[in-house]
Amino acid sequence: MGGSGSGRWDCHTKKRTVESCACLSTRPGRKITGTMPPGTWRLTSEVEGETTFLVLWGEHNGWLEEDRIRVQFWQPPMGGKAIWMLCTWCGRKCRKLYAPPGRQKFRCAPCWDLAYTSAQEAHYWDRGAAAGVMAQVAMNCGCSLREVALVMMNMEKANRGR
């Protein structure tokens, strides 16, 4: 149990990553930055009563699209002004909203079921993948695979202690 190849990472497809998506993000000082999906887009703001919306509209593949994102303003405890965007699907307050490739609607990462690339690559060098590389090192330096495995286990324990 728990040896090289155990686990299910080789048997499923990885989630789409936030790095592959278009992103709208808020910055301190009421600034909104980000990247847009392919096409021609314009970002404006509208006020309806006491509610403020970011309106993203434009053309993509011959279709006119419009996305209205509700905005909340707040003052952080240490001063200044900041913005929350509300997810158009679940209503969650977010600093970043994402639109995966082929989609024009911006939603939060959990709604699109997105993951970070770093989370998918976090354990790449744990035993399984590293064993193939270390086997080559062992052959080149004349060590046994058992000695290489012991070194790898000690390195893994040291990394956990950090």
Summary of the structure (lengths in Angstrom):
residues: 162
radius of gyration: 23.2
end to end distance: 25.0
largest distance: 75.9
contacts: 386
relative contact order: 0.15
helix: 27%
strand: 34%
